[in-house]
């Protein structure tokens, strides 16, 4: 799939807190919120949202009453040597909880759920 923006931007994160506050990666004015500002103690939904038509959204719903905890959201860029130097060839978005991790591959939109300490290497 070709796009005019880098594969790291094909998906964006969004979280919702238990008081219904929605925090998005980008504000309406285009400014970016760092994921470090996410109030991890109160997150009840964390989402990876597609920015390319035809892709599925990926949601994690957390049950705070049962002790589920959002840990963090992060990304991993995979670099490969493509003749003229290293270039970004894949970007994985991850939602980490205390029980599992949800990984979303930017190139395909596929997801993978692993245990909480698992790292994905491509």
N, C-alpha and C positions, 0 to 999 in steps of 0.2 A: 504494500500500500504506500503510495506516495503522498506527501503532505508538504505544505509550505512552512511548517514549523517543526522543530526538532522532536524526535520520538519521546523525549522526556516530558514533553508538554501534551502528548496525545491523551493523557488522563490527568485529572486534577482531584485533589482531596477535598472532602467536606465532612464536618462532624456536627452532631447535634447533642446538646447537653440535656440533663434531666429537667431543666427549666425551659426547654424548647428553644434555646438560643442556637442558631445555625451559624457556624463559622466556616467560611470558604477559603480556599487557597488564594483566590483573587477577589478583591473588592470591586464594587461597581466602577470605580475610577481607574481600575487596572493595577492598583498597587497590590503587592503580594504580602500575605500574612505568613510569617515563618511557622512551620509546624511546631516549633518550640513554645508557641503561645497557646497551644491547645490545653484547656483545663482538664487534664487527664482523669482527675478524680470524679468528674461528673459526666463523662461522655457515655451516651446510651446508644449512639449510632455513629459509625465511621464508614465513609463511602469513598470509593474510587470511581469518579465520574468520567465517561468518555467525552472527548472534545471533537471526535470524528463521528459523523453520522453512521449508523448501522452497528455500532459497538454497544455491548451490554454494560450496564452499571453493575458495580459490585458493592454490596452492603454487608456490614457486620453489625448485628444487633446485640447489645450487651445487656445482661440482666444484673443490675447492681445489687438487687435484693439477694440474689444467689451468690454474690461475691465475685462475679466476673469483673475484670478490670482491663481497661484500655491502657496500654503501656506507651506506645508511640506509633507514629507514622514515619516511614522513611523510604528512600529509593536507592537502588543500586544500578549504576551504569556499567555495562559490559563493553569493554573496548577490545577491538580486534585489529590486527595489522592488516591493512587492505592495500598493500603495495606502496602507497605514498605516505605511510605513517599510520598511527593508530587513530581509529575513528569509532565513535559510539555506534555499536551494532545492535544493542538491545538495552532496554531500560525496564527494570522491575520496580513496581510500587508494592509496598508492604504495609499492612496493618497488623501490628503486633499486640496481642492481648496476653494476659497471664496464663492462658490455656492453649493458644494456638497462634499461628501466623497465616494470614491470607496474602498470597503473592499474586500480582497481576502482571502478565507479560504485555508490554506495550505493542510489540509487533503483531501479535495474534489476538490479543484480548483474552487469552486463556487464563484461568486461575488455578492455583494450587494451594491446598491447605496442608500445613505441616505442624509438627509439634512446636511449642513456644521457643525452643532453643535452636531450631534448625536453620541453617544458612543455605541458600540456593547458589550453586555455582554452575555457570553455563560454559 
